[in-house]
Amino acid sequence: MYQRILLPTDGSLNARQAGKHAIWIADKSNAEILVLNVIDVNYLQPSYLPSFKEDLDKSLREEGEKALQDFKKDLEESQCQGLCKNIKFTTIIKEGKPYLEILKTIDEEYIDLVVMGASGIHGIDQFILGNVTERVLREAKSPVLVVR
């Protein structure tokens, strides 16, 4: 049924739970999983000191890479509970507004299903920046499974 599953992750507990569901679905449908982390650098204003912007950008990139590495480590340690031996995983890091990059990836990668956490690591984001999951749910052309 599904061939390509997108799993946006920020390393949060909800994203990890979503990963378990994505693996189960991929195992049942012989699908590939694309694990995506988006570094949100759009909120940086030009008025910030260049060194601060560089430090923050580096920190955000490291955080994104750590989220992907933690996901891989979880897979290796759990052995996907025996489910992922035939699943192909691809990891992607992008920069931009998370919901826009997720939506672009859905189109560019011909995604059949998006599996994502109900909220991310920065819970306050839903009040200040708008909820990424909600935006993806509203605008995605593919089905979206939201995991809590």
Sine and cosine of phi, psi and omega as CSV:
sin_phi,cos_phi,sin_psi,cos_psi,sin_omega,cos_omega
0.00,0.00,-0.79,0.61,0.02,-1.00
-0.96,-0.27,0.65,-0.76,0.03,-1.00
-0.94,-0.35,-0.58,0.82,-0.06,-1.00
-0.70,-0.71,0.88,-0.48,-0.04,-1.00
-0.93,-0.37,0.76,-0.65,0.07,-1.00
-0.99,-0.15,0.77,-0.64,0.03,-1.00
-0.85,-0.53,1.00,-0.02,0.09,-1.00
-0.94,0.34,0.71,-0.70,-0.02,-1.00
-0.66,-0.76,0.58,-0.81,0.11,-0.99
-0.82,-0.57,0.15,0.99,0.01,-1.00
1.00,0.04,0.01,1.00,-0.03,-1.00
-0.96,0.29,0.26,-0.96,0.05,-1.00
-0.86,0.51,-0.68,0.74,0.02,-1.00
-0.89,0.45,-0.61,0.80,0.03,-1.00
-0.92,0.39,-0.61,0.79,0.05,-1.00
-0.91,0.41,-0.65,0.76,0.06,-1.00
-0.89,0.46,-0.66,0.75,0.03,-1.00
-0.88,0.47,-0.60,0.80,0.03,-1.00
-0.86,0.51,-0.65,0.76,0.03,-1.00
-0.88,0.48,-0.67,0.74,0.01,-1.00
-0.92,0.38,-0.66,0.75,0.01,-1.00
-0.88,0.48,-0.66,0.75,0.02,-1.00
-0.90,0.44,-0.70,0.71,0.00,-1.00
-0.87,0.49,-0.72,0.69,-0.01,-1.00
-0.91,0.42,-0.69,0.73,0.00,-1.00
-0.89,0.47,-0.63,0.78,0.02,-1.00
-0.89,0.45,-0.66,0.75,-0.03,-1.00
-0.96,0.28,-0.44,0.90,-0.09,-1.00
-0.90,-0.44,0.14,0.99,-0.03,-1.00
0.82,0.57,0.66,0.75,-0.04,-1.00
-1.00,-0.07,0.34,-0.94,0.11,-0.99
-1.00,-0.07,0.56,-0.83,0.04,-1.00
-0.92,-0.40,0.81,-0.59,0.11,-0.99
-0.97,-0.23,0.90,-0.44,-0.02,-1.00
-0.99,-0.12,0.86,-0.51,-0.11,-0.99
-0.88,-0.48,0.73,-0.68,0.17,-0.99
-0.84,-0.54,0.76,-0.65,0.00,-1.00
-0.93,-0.36,0.82,-0.58,0.06,-1.00
-1.00,-0.01,0.90,-0.43,-0.04,-1.00
-1.00,0.05,0.99,-0.10,0.02,-1.00
-0.97,-0.26,0.06,1.00,-0.07,-1.00
-0.94,0.35,-0.35,0.94,-0.04,-1.00
-0.99,0.16,-0.17,0.99,0.01,-1.00
-0.95,0.31,0.81,-0.59,0.00,-1.00
-1.00,-0.05,0.48,-0.88,0.02,-1.00
-0.87,0.49,-0.37,0.93,-0.05,-1.00
-0.96,0.29,-0.25,0.97,0.05,-1.00
-0.90,0.43,0.52,-0.85,0.08,-1.00
-0.88,0.48,0.68,-0.73,-0.03,-1.00
-0.81,0.58,-0.65,0.76,-0.02,-1.00
-0.92,0.40,-0.59,0.81,0.04,-1.00
-0.91,0.42,-0.70,0.72,0.01,-1.00
-0.88,0.48,-0.69,0.73,0.01,-1.00
-0.90,0.44,-0.69,0.72,0.01,-1.00
-0.89,0.45,-0.69,0.73,-0.01,-1.00
-0.92,0.39,-0.67,0.75,0.03,-1.00
-0.87,0.49,-0.70,0.72,0.03,-1.00
-0.89,0.46,-0.68,0.73,0.01,-1.00
-0.89,0.46,-0.68,0.73,0.01,-1.00
-0.91,0.42,-0.64,0.77,0.03,-1.00
-0.90,0.43,-0.68,0.73,0.03,-1.00
-0.89,0.46,-0.65,0.76,0.03,-1.00
-0.88,0.47,-0.67,0.74,0.03,-1.00
-0.90,0.43,-0.69,0.72,0.02,-1.00
-0.91,0.41,-0.60,0.80,0.04,-1.00
-0.91,0.42,-0.65,0.76,0.03,-1.00
-0.86,0.50,-0.68,0.74,0.02,-1.00
-0.93,0.36,-0.67,0.75,0.02,-1.00
-0.90,0.43,-0.64,0.77,0.04,-1.00
-0.89,0.46,-0.63,0.78,0.03,-1.00
-0.89,0.46,-0.73,0.69,0.02,-1.00
-0.88,0.48,-0.67,0.74,0.00,-1.00
-0.89,0.46,-0.70,0.72,0.06,-1.00
-0.84,0.54,-0.66,0.75,0.01,-1.00
-0.89,0.45,-0.73,0.68,-0.04,-1.00
-0.91,0.42,-0.67,0.74,-0.04,-1.00
-0.93,0.36,-0.63,0.78,-0.04,-1.00
-1.00,0.04,-0.21,0.98,-0.11,-0.99
0.82,0.58,0.45,0.90,0.00,-1.00
0.81,0.58,0.43,0.90,-0.04,-1.00
0.79,0.61,0.62,0.79,0.05,-1.00
0.98,0.19,0.13,0.99,-0.10,-0.99
-0.99,-0.13,-0.33,0.94,-0.20,-0.98
-0.97,-0.25,0.27,0.96,-0.02,-1.00
-0.91,0.42,-0.42,0.91,0.00,-1.00
-0.94,-0.35,0.26,0.97,-0.03,-1.00
-0.98,-0.20,0.76,-0.65,0.07,-1.00
-1.00,0.01,0.78,-0.63,0.04,-1.00
-0.92,-0.38,0.69,-0.72,0.12,-0.99
-0.80,-0.60,0.72,-0.70,0.04,-1.00
-0.94,-0.33,0.62,-0.78,-0.05,-1.00
-0.70,-0.71,0.69,-0.72,0.16,-0.99
-0.88,-0.48,0.77,-0.64,0.05,-1.00
-0.78,-0.63,0.30,-0.95,0.10,-1.00
-0.89,-0.45,0.61,-0.80,0.04,-1.00
0.58,-0.82,-0.26,-0.97,0.09,-1.00
-0.97,0.26,0.83,-0.56,-0.11,-0.99
-0.79,0.61,-0.76,0.65,-0.07,-1.00
-0.91,0.42,-0.59,0.81,0.02,-1.00
-0.93,0.38,-0.65,0.76,0.01,-1.00
-0.93,0.38,-0.59,0.81,0.07,-1.00
-0.90,0.44,-0.73,0.68,0.01,-1.00
-0.89,0.46,-0.65,0.76,0.04,-1.00
-0.89,0.45,-0.67,0.74,-0.02,-1.00
-0.90,0.43,-0.62,0.79,0.05,-1.00
-0.82,0.57,-0.73,0.69,-0.02,-1.00
-0.95,0.30,-0.74,0.67,-0.08,-1.00
-0.91,0.41,-0.56,0.83,-0.09,-1.00
-0.98,-0.21,0.12,0.99,0.02,-1.00
0.80,0.61,0.82,0.57,-0.06,-1.00
-0.97,0.24,0.74,-0.67,0.04,-1.00
-1.00,0.04,-0.51,0.86,-0.09,-1.00
-0.47,-0.88,0.67,-0.74,0.11,-0.99
-0.94,-0.34,0.76,-0.65,0.06,-1.00
-0.86,-0.51,0.89,-0.45,-0.07,-1.00
-0.59,-0.81,0.36,-0.93,0.02,-1.00
-0.95,0.32,0.43,-0.90,-0.01,-1.00
-0.91,0.42,-0.57,0.82,0.07,-1.00
-0.50,-0.87,0.37,-0.93,-0.09,-1.00
-1.00,-0.09,-0.22,-0.97,-0.06,-1.00
-0.93,0.37,-0.46,0.89,0.01,-1.00
-0.98,-0.22,0.99,0.14,-0.08,-1.00
-0.82,0.57,-0.48,0.88,-0.02,-1.00
-0.93,0.36,-0.35,0.94,-0.01,-1.00
-0.80,0.60,-0.58,0.81,-0.07,-1.00
-0.91,0.42,-0.37,0.93,0.00,-1.00
-1.00,-0.09,-0.56,0.83,-0.08,-1.00
-1.00,-0.04,-0.76,0.65,-0.15,-0.99
-0.98,-0.20,-0.20,0.98,-0.13,-0.99
1.00,-0.09,0.60,-0.80,-0.10,-1.00
-0.98,0.20,0.88,-0.48,-0.03,-1.00
-0.85,0.52,-0.72,0.69,-0.02,-1.00
-0.87,0.50,-0.69,0.72,0.01,-1.00
-0.88,0.48,-0.68,0.73,0.00,-1.00
-0.90,0.44,-0.68,0.74,0.01,-1.00
-0.90,0.43,-0.70,0.72,0.03,-1.00
-0.83,0.55,-0.69,0.73,-0.05,-1.00
-0.94,0.34,-0.58,0.82,-0.20,-0.98
-0.94,-0.34,-0.21,0.98,-0.05,-1.00
-0.93,0.37,0.60,-0.80,0.06,-1.00
-1.00,0.02,-0.21,0.98,0.02,-1.00
-0.97,-0.24,0.34,-0.94,0.10,-1.00
-0.87,0.48,0.55,-0.83,0.01,-1.00
-0.81,-0.59,0.82,-0.57,0.09,-1.00
-0.98,-0.22,0.87,-0.50,-0.02,-1.00
-0.98,-0.21,0.80,-0.60,-0.07,-1.00
-0.90,-0.43,0.68,-0.73,0.04,-1.00
-0.93,-0.36,0.00,0.00,0.00,0.00
